[in-house]
Amino acid sequence: MVLPEVQSPNVIAVAASGGHSLCVTSDGKLWAMGYNFDGQLGITTDVGFPSRVQVATGLAGFPSPLTINTITFDAQGGSSISSATQIAALNYLYGTLPTPTRSGYTFGGWWTGPNGTGTQITATTTVTSAVSQTLYAKWTAVTLGTTQLDVNKFTLSLALFATVTDIFDVPDTFDITSNIAWTVQIIPTTATWLAVYSTAGTGNATITVTTNSANTTGMPRTASIVVNGGGITRTLIATQASTDTSTFDLAPAAPLPVGATFTLTVTDTTAPGNPQTTRAYTIVTGTTLTTTDASGALTLPYEYDATGDTGTLIIPDLDSVYSLQFTNATSGTLTLYTFDDDGPYELPGTFAYAPPAAGTNALIVTNGSGSGAYAANATVTITANAAPTGKVFDHWTSSNGGTFANANNATTTFTMPANAVTVTAIYSTPTPPNPPSPGGGGGGGAPSILYLAATLALAALRGASKRK
């Protein structure tokens, strides 16, 4: 039974119980009725009232009766959720919302439009729509961060690996076109944040490498994807930056300045006593650096990525690859990826970074050694590389001032100007010597064979003429 007192057209809200009830009218008054032996009607007496009695005023802003909407969730390719719909009341909070999952993607919340368009809706968002609505899941692909293909490490057979596409994006694919058995391995095996589809097969397949999760460790992480087949090995070095930017953001900004140096120390954990070796590199351009080994000066490519919360430097050096990760502004850790007859392996190490000193300018030595950052009037020893086949060193040239002690010497000194400068070793083709002229060139030297033969022939003709 509904009491007449709550059927009045101006009643906008009702709260009923077993022994008493309350209602609010549109003029902001609160009314009570029913039992009152415990003072439940909120008045000064304990007498009950079968008809309503006013107990309060000033409730004019009390909300109207609830408007109930149906909320439908579109997971946009994500996992199925426990309930595809739920109800929500106008002017109240949405409340707890479901959380779907999707392999290789990060969930970006619920939105009023597809693909993250419209307005984001959270548990604490107030319902403003008076009609039912659909909310759409937003997804963002999880990326590897920086990847670097080691182009110097292995000889690649196009019969096995026809193409390598999008090596700086996810997914990375190796297209295998010939009927050759192949396997894929992630090193180290603890790098479960990487996923490979598939890990083994025979020809006519595509190997896709992607990530399982975002990196929230506060440090970058690195792994190798090693593909073997037909006696050929291909390695991809993948480094994933951390999404936790609260730990550090101290790596030098890109591009690295010319003249900056890296000193690498690698520990050989495979040899007795774990001996260490040191190697120094100098930045000469935005994409190249120099070093010196037993064969002399080398110019190598590099890639530097300073996005995210740290910096990663990749150096392919002959038959190895160095992967450096900054842990502060001037140093960090490194992994040397190399291989022997047993296959690829890793060695740990550290590095120290030194930016160019204040007040110095870049000296870039093309076709030689001596590049670095130097102060004005500094004297720098420069040496030309060995001349290419069929060429000889000719002279040095400068792009922007400075002086050479002797521009015609392959090894000389150069005095720095007060600005950046590039010096270049120039090579030329040697001119062969001219053949000697008849008679030894008139210089009193020994007569040539041709001259002697002509003299003898002339004498013979004269003798024949006299006999006639």
C-alpha positions as CSV (number, residue, x, y, z in Angstrom):
1,M,0.0,0.0,0.0
2,V,1.2,3.5,-0.9
3,L,0.2,6.2,1.6
4,P,-1.6,9.2,0.1
5,E,0.9,11.5,1.7
6,V,3.7,10.3,-0.6
7,Q,1.5,10.2,-3.7
8,S,1.3,14.0,-3.8
9,P,2.5,15.4,-7.2
10,N,5.0,17.6,-5.4
11,V,6.8,14.7,-3.7
12,I,10.2,14.2,-5.4
13,A,11.9,11.6,-3.2
14,V,10.8,8.9,-0.8
15,A,12.7,6.7,1.8
16,A,10.5,4.0,3.2
17,S,11.2,1.4,6.0
18,G,9.1,-1.1,7.9
19,G,7.8,1.3,10.6
20,H,8.3,4.8,9.3
21,S,8.9,6.7,6.0
22,L,10.4,10.0,4.9
23,C,9.6,12.1,1.8
24,V,10.9,15.4,0.3
25,T,8.6,17.8,-1.6
26,S,9.6,20.1,-4.4
27,D,9.5,23.1,-2.1
28,G,12.4,21.7,-0.1
29,K,10.5,20.4,2.9
30,L,11.2,17.1,4.6
31,W,8.2,15.1,5.9
32,A,8.1,12.1,8.3
33,M,5.3,9.6,9.2
34,G,4.9,6.3,11.0
35,Y,6.2,5.0,14.3
36,N,8.3,7.3,16.6
37,F,8.9,5.3,19.8
38,D,12.7,5.6,19.3
39,G,12.5,9.2,17.9
40,Q,13.0,8.0,14.4
41,L,10.8,10.8,13.0
42,G,13.3,13.4,14.1
43,I,10.9,15.4,16.2
44,T,10.8,16.4,19.9
45,T,8.1,13.9,20.9
46,D,8.0,10.1,20.8
47,V,4.4,10.1,19.5
48,G,3.9,8.5,16.1
49,F,2.1,10.2,13.2
50,P,0.0,8.2,10.7
51,S,0.0,11.3,8.5
52,R,3.1,13.1,7.4
53,V,4.5,15.8,9.7
54,Q,7.1,18.4,8.5
55,V,10.5,17.9,10.2
56,A,12.9,20.1,8.1
57,T,13.1,22.7,5.4
58,G,15.7,24.1,3.1
59,L,16.1,21.1,0.8
60,A,15.2,22.8,-2.4
61,G,18.4,21.6,-4.1
62,F,17.6,17.9,-3.4
63,P,18.0,15.9,-6.7
64,S,15.0,14.8,-8.7
65,P,14.1,11.1,-8.9
66,L,16.9,8.9,-10.3
67,T,17.3,8.6,-14.1
68,I,18.8,5.2,-14.8
69,N,21.0,4.6,-17.9
70,T,22.5,1.5,-19.4
71,I,26.3,1.7,-20.1
72,T,27.6,-0.6,-22.8
73,F,31.4,-1.3,-23.0
74,D,33.1,-1.9,-26.3
75,A,36.5,-3.4,-25.7
76,Q,37.8,-2.5,-29.2
77,G,39.7,-5.8,-29.7
78,G,40.5,-6.3,-26.0
79,S,39.7,-9.3,-23.9
80,S,36.1,-10.0,-22.9
81,I,35.0,-8.5,-19.6
82,S,32.8,-9.9,-16.9
83,S,29.9,-7.7,-17.9
84,A,29.5,-5.9,-21.2
85,T,26.9,-3.5,-19.6
86,Q,26.2,-1.9,-16.2
87,I,23.7,0.8,-15.0
88,A,24.5,4.3,-14.0
89,A,22.3,7.1,-12.6
90,L,22.1,10.7,-13.9
91,N,24.1,13.1,-11.7
92,Y,25.8,10.3,-9.8
93,L,29.3,8.8,-10.3
94,Y,29.9,6.1,-12.8
95,G,31.6,4.0,-10.1
96,T,33.9,1.0,-10.7
97,L,34.6,0.3,-14.4
98,P,35.9,-3.0,-15.9
99,T,39.6,-3.3,-17.1
100,P,40.1,-5.3,-20.3
101,T,43.5,-6.6,-21.5
102,R,45.0,-6.9,-25.0
103,S,48.4,-8.6,-25.8
104,G,51.0,-6.1,-27.0
105,Y,48.9,-3.0,-25.9
106,T,48.4,-0.8,-22.9
107,F,44.9,0.0,-21.8
108,G,44.2,3.7,-21.9
109,G,40.8,3.8,-20.2
110,W,37.2,4.2,-21.4
111,W,36.2,7.0,-23.8
112,T,33.0,8.3,-25.2
113,G,34.3,7.9,-28.8
114,P,36.4,5.1,-30.5
115,N,40.2,5.2,-30.5
116,G,40.5,7.6,-27.5
117,T,38.2,10.3,-29.0
118,G,35.6,12.2,-27.1
119,T,35.8,12.4,-23.3
120,Q,37.6,10.0,-21.0
121,I,35.3,8.4,-18.4
122,T,36.6,7.2,-15.0
123,A,35.1,5.8,-11.8
124,T,34.9,9.4,-10.4
125,T,33.3,11.0,-13.4
126,T,29.7,12.2,-12.9
127,V,27.0,10.9,-15.3
128,T,25.7,13.8,-17.4
129,S,24.0,11.8,-20.1
130,A,20.2,11.3,-19.7
131,V,20.2,8.4,-22.2
132,S,22.1,5.1,-22.4
133,Q,25.6,5.3,-23.9
134,T,28.5,3.2,-25.2
135,L,32.1,3.6,-23.8
136,Y,35.1,2.6,-25.9
137,A,38.4,1.1,-24.8
138,K,41.5,3.0,-25.9
139,W,44.7,1.0,-26.7
140,T,48.3,2.0,-27.2
141,A,50.8,-0.4,-28.8
142,V,53.7,-1.2,-26.5
143,T,57.0,-0.3,-28.3
144,L,60.5,-1.7,-28.0
145,G,62.1,1.8,-27.7
146,T,65.4,1.8,-29.6
147,T,66.4,-1.1,-31.8
148,Q,69.6,-1.4,-33.8
149,L,70.4,-4.0,-36.5
150,D,74.0,-5.1,-36.4
151,V,74.9,-4.7,-40.1
152,N,78.6,-5.4,-39.6
153,K,78.4,-8.6,-37.6
154,F,77.1,-11.2,-40.0
155,T,77.0,-12.0,-43.7
156,L,73.3,-12.2,-44.7
157,S,72.0,-14.7,-47.3
158,L,69.2,-13.2,-49.3
159,A,68.0,-16.7,-50.0
160,L,67.3,-17.1,-46.3
161,F,66.4,-13.6,-45.2
162,A,64.9,-11.8,-48.2
163,T,64.2,-8.5,-46.5
164,V,64.4,-6.9,-43.1
165,T,61.7,-4.3,-42.7
166,D,61.0,-1.6,-40.1
167,I,64.0,-2.4,-38.0
168,F,63.4,0.7,-35.8
169,D,59.7,-0.1,-35.2
170,V,57.6,-2.8,-33.6
171,P,56.9,-5.4,-34.9
172,D,60.3,-6.2,-36.5
173,T,60.0,-8.8,-39.2
174,F,62.4,-11.2,-41.0
175,D,60.9,-12.6,-44.2
176,I,62.2,-16.1,-44.9
177,T,61.5,-17.2,-48.4
178,S,63.6,-20.4,-49.0
179,N,62.8,-23.9,-47.8
180,I,65.4,-23.8,-44.9
181,A,64.8,-24.8,-41.3
182,W,65.3,-21.9,-38.8
183,T,65.1,-21.2,-35.1
184,V,64.7,-18.1,-33.0
185,Q,66.1,-17.5,-29.5
186,I,66.0,-14.6,-27.1
187,I,69.2,-14.0,-25.1
188,P,69.1,-13.9,-22.1
189,T,66.2,-16.3,-21.6
190,T,65.1,-14.2,-18.6
191,A,64.0,-11.4,-21.0
192,T,60.4,-12.4,-20.9
193,W,59.3,-8.9,-21.8
194,L,60.1,-9.9,-25.4
195,A,57.9,-12.2,-27.4
196,V,58.7,-14.0,-30.7
197,Y,56.1,-15.6,-33.0
198,S,57.2,-18.3,-34.0
199,T,60.3,-19.8,-32.5
200,A,61.0,-22.5,-35.1
201,G,59.9,-23.5,-38.6
202,T,60.9,-24.3,-42.2
203,G,61.0,-21.5,-44.8
204,N,58.0,-19.5,-46.1
205,A,57.3,-17.8,-42.8
206,T,57.5,-14.4,-41.1
207,I,59.1,-14.1,-37.7
208,T,57.6,-11.3,-35.7
209,V,59.2,-9.8,-32.6
210,T,57.2,-7.6,-30.2
211,T,56.9,-6.8,-26.5
212,N,54.8,-8.3,-23.8
213,S,54.7,-5.4,-21.4
214,A,55.9,-1.9,-20.7
215,N,59.1,-1.4,-18.8
216,T,58.4,0.1,-15.3
217,T,61.7,-0.8,-13.7
218,G,63.2,2.7,-13.9
219,M,66.1,1.3,-15.9
220,P,66.4,0.4,-19.6
221,R,66.6,-3.3,-20.5
222,T,68.3,-5.0,-23.4
223,A,68.0,-8.4,-25.1
224,S,69.2,-10.1,-28.3
225,I,66.9,-11.8,-30.8
226,V,69.1,-14.5,-32.6
227,V,67.8,-16.1,-35.8
228,N,69.6,-19.2,-37.1
229,G,69.1,-21.0,-40.3
230,G,71.1,-22.7,-43.1
231,G,74.3,-22.1,-41.2
232,I,73.7,-18.3,-41.0
233,T,73.0,-16.3,-37.9
234,R,71.3,-12.9,-37.7
235,T,71.1,-10.9,-34.4
236,L,68.8,-8.0,-33.5
237,I,69.7,-5.9,-30.4
238,A,66.5,-4.6,-28.7
239,T,66.6,-2.0,-25.9
240,Q,63.4,-1.0,-24.1
241,A,63.4,2.3,-22.3
242,S,61.6,2.6,-18.9
243,T,58.3,4.4,-18.6
244,D,59.2,5.2,-15.0
245,T,60.7,8.7,-15.4
246,S,61.0,9.3,-11.7
247,T,64.3,7.5,-11.4
248,F,66.5,9.6,-13.6
249,D,66.6,11.7,-16.7
250,L,70.3,12.6,-16.8
251,A,71.5,11.4,-20.2
252,P,73.1,14.0,-22.5
253,A,70.6,15.4,-25.0
254,A,70.8,14.3,-28.6
255,P,72.8,14.9,-30.8
256,L,76.0,14.1,-28.9
257,P,78.5,17.0,-29.2
258,V,81.5,16.6,-31.5
259,G,84.6,16.0,-29.4
260,A,82.7,14.1,-26.6
261,T,84.5,10.9,-25.6
262,F,83.4,7.5,-24.3
263,T,85.8,5.2,-22.4
264,L,84.6,1.6,-22.4
265,T,85.8,-1.1,-19.9
266,V,84.7,-4.6,-20.7
267,T,85.1,-7.6,-18.3
268,D,85.8,-11.0,-20.0
269,T,83.8,-13.3,-17.8
270,T,84.7,-16.3,-20.0
271,A,88.5,-16.1,-19.3
272,P,90.3,-17.0,-16.1
273,G,90.7,-14.0,-13.8
274,N,88.0,-12.0,-15.6
275,P,90.5,-9.7,-17.4
276,Q,89.4,-6.2,-18.4
277,T,90.0,-4.3,-21.7
278,T,89.5,-0.6,-22.3
279,R,88.5,1.1,-25.6
280,A,88.1,4.9,-26.2
281,Y,85.8,6.5,-28.8
282,T,85.4,10.1,-29.9
283,I,82.3,11.6,-31.5
284,V,83.1,13.2,-34.8
285,T,79.6,13.7,-36.3
286,G,76.0,13.2,-35.5
287,T,76.3,9.6,-36.8
288,T,80.0,8.6,-36.7
289,L,82.7,8.2,-34.1
290,T,86.4,7.3,-34.2
291,T,88.6,4.8,-32.3
292,T,92.0,3.3,-32.6
293,D,92.9,-0.4,-32.6
294,A,95.8,-2.5,-33.7
295,S,95.0,-1.8,-37.4
296,G,95.0,2.0,-36.8
297,A,92.3,4.7,-36.8
298,L,88.7,3.5,-37.5
299,T,85.6,5.5,-38.2
300,L,82.4,3.7,-37.2
301,P,78.7,4.5,-37.3
302,Y,76.6,4.8,-34.1
303,E,73.1,5.4,-33.0
304,Y,72.1,7.5,-30.0
305,D,68.6,7.7,-28.5
306,A,68.0,10.0,-25.6
307,T,64.2,9.7,-25.5
308,G,62.4,8.3,-22.4
309,D,64.2,8.3,-19.1
310,T,67.7,7.5,-20.2
311,G,70.1,7.5,-23.2
312,T,71.1,4.4,-25.2
313,L,74.2,4.3,-27.5
314,I,74.6,1.5,-30.0
315,I,78.1,1.0,-31.5
316,P,78.6,-1.8,-34.1
317,D,82.4,-2.4,-34.0
318,L,83.7,-4.9,-36.5
319,D,82.5,-8.3,-35.3
320,S,80.8,-7.0,-32.1
321,V,78.1,-4.6,-30.9
322,Y,78.3,-2.4,-27.8
323,S,75.0,-1.4,-26.1
324,L,75.5,1.5,-23.6
325,Q,72.9,2.7,-21.2
326,F,73.4,5.8,-19.1
327,T,72.7,5.5,-15.4
328,N,73.7,9.2,-14.7
329,A,75.0,12.1,-16.7
330,T,78.6,10.8,-17.1
331,S,78.6,7.0,-16.8
332,G,76.6,3.9,-17.2
333,T,76.6,0.2,-17.9
334,L,77.3,-1.6,-21.2
335,T,76.8,-5.0,-22.8
336,L,79.2,-6.3,-25.4
337,Y,77.4,-8.7,-27.8
338,T,79.9,-10.8,-29.7
339,F,80.2,-14.4,-30.9
340,D,82.6,-17.3,-31.4
341,D,82.4,-20.8,-32.8
342,D,79.8,-21.7,-30.1
343,G,77.5,-18.9,-31.1
344,P,76.7,-15.4,-29.7
345,Y,77.4,-14.4,-26.1
346,E,77.4,-11.3,-23.9
347,L,80.1,-9.6,-21.8
348,P,79.3,-6.9,-19.1
349,G,81.1,-3.6,-18.7
350,T,80.9,0.0,-17.7
351,F,81.7,3.3,-19.5
352,A,82.6,6.9,-18.7
353,Y,81.3,9.8,-20.8
354,A,83.1,13.2,-21.0
355,P,81.6,16.1,-22.9
356,P,83.9,18.6,-24.7
357,A,85.6,21.0,-22.3
358,A,84.2,24.5,-22.1
359,G,85.9,27.0,-24.5
360,T,86.8,24.3,-27.1
361,N,85.7,23.8,-30.7
362,A,85.3,20.7,-32.8
363,L,88.1,19.5,-35.0
364,I,87.0,16.8,-37.5
365,V,89.7,15.0,-39.4
366,T,88.5,13.4,-42.6
367,N,90.6,10.5,-43.9
368,G,92.8,10.6,-40.8
369,S,93.1,10.7,-37.0
370,G,93.2,13.6,-34.5
371,S,89.5,14.5,-34.3
372,G,88.4,16.1,-31.0
373,A,87.5,19.3,-29.2
374,Y,90.3,21.8,-28.8
375,A,90.9,25.4,-27.6
376,A,91.9,28.2,-30.0
377,N,95.6,28.1,-30.9
378,A,96.0,24.6,-29.6
379,T,98.5,22.5,-31.6
380,V,97.1,19.1,-32.7
381,T,98.9,16.3,-34.3
382,I,97.0,14.9,-37.3
383,T,97.8,11.8,-39.4
384,A,96.4,10.8,-42.7
385,N,95.1,7.3,-43.2
386,A,97.0,5.0,-45.5
387,A,96.4,6.0,-49.1
388,P,93.9,3.9,-51.1
389,T,95.2,1.5,-53.7
390,G,96.8,3.4,-56.6
391,K,96.9,6.7,-54.7
392,V,99.4,8.6,-52.7
393,F,98.9,11.3,-50.0
394,D,99.1,14.7,-51.6
395,H,98.2,17.5,-49.1
396,W,95.8,18.7,-46.3
397,T,93.0,21.2,-46.7
398,S,91.0,23.2,-44.1
399,S,87.3,24.2,-44.3
400,N,87.4,27.2,-41.9
401,G,90.8,28.5,-41.0
402,G,93.7,27.3,-38.9
403,T,97.2,26.6,-40.0
404,F,99.3,23.5,-40.9
405,A,102.9,23.2,-40.0
406,N,103.4,21.4,-43.3
407,A,100.3,20.8,-45.4
408,N,102.3,18.4,-47.6
409,N,103.2,15.9,-44.9
410,A,100.9,13.0,-44.1
411,T,101.7,13.5,-40.4
412,T,101.9,17.1,-39.3
413,T,100.5,19.5,-36.7
414,F,97.5,21.8,-37.0
415,T,96.9,25.0,-35.1
416,M,93.2,25.4,-34.1
417,P,91.2,28.5,-35.1
418,A,88.6,30.0,-32.7
419,N,85.8,28.0,-34.4
420,A,84.9,24.5,-35.5
421,V,86.8,23.3,-38.5
422,T,87.2,20.2,-40.7
423,V,90.5,19.2,-42.2
424,T,90.8,16.7,-45.0
425,A,93.6,14.5,-46.3
426,I,93.7,14.7,-50.1
427,Y,95.1,11.8,-52.2
428,S,96.2,11.9,-55.8
429,T,97.2,9.5,-58.5
430,P,101.0,9.5,-59.0
431,T,102.3,10.6,-62.4
432,P,104.6,8.0,-64.1
433,P,108.1,9.2,-65.1
434,N,108.7,10.2,-68.7
435,P,110.9,7.8,-70.8
436,P,114.4,9.1,-71.6
437,S,114.9,10.8,-74.9
438,P,117.3,9.4,-77.6
439,G,120.9,10.1,-76.8
440,G,120.3,10.1,-73.1
441,G,118.5,13.5,-73.2
442,G,121.7,15.4,-74.3
443,G,123.0,15.4,-70.8
444,G,126.0,13.3,-71.4
445,G,124.5,10.1,-70.1
446,A,124.7,6.7,-71.7
447,P,123.0,6.5,-75.1
448,S,119.8,4.7,-75.4
449,I,119.5,1.3,-77.1
450,L,117.3,2.9,-79.8
451,Y,119.9,5.5,-80.5
452,L,122.7,2.9,-80.8
453,A,120.6,0.8,-83.1
454,A,119.9,3.8,-85.3
455,T,123.6,4.7,-85.4
456,L,124.6,1.2,-86.4
457,A,122.0,1.0,-89.2
458,L,123.2,4.4,-90.6
459,A,126.8,3.2,-90.6
460,A,125.9,0.0,-92.5
461,L,124.0,2.1,-95.1
462,R,127.0,4.3,-95.6
463,G,129.4,1.3,-96.0
464,A,127.1,-0.2,-98.7
465,S,127.0,3.1,-100.6
466,K,130.9,3.3,-100.7
467,R,131.2,-0.2,-102.1
468,K,129.0,0.8,-105.0
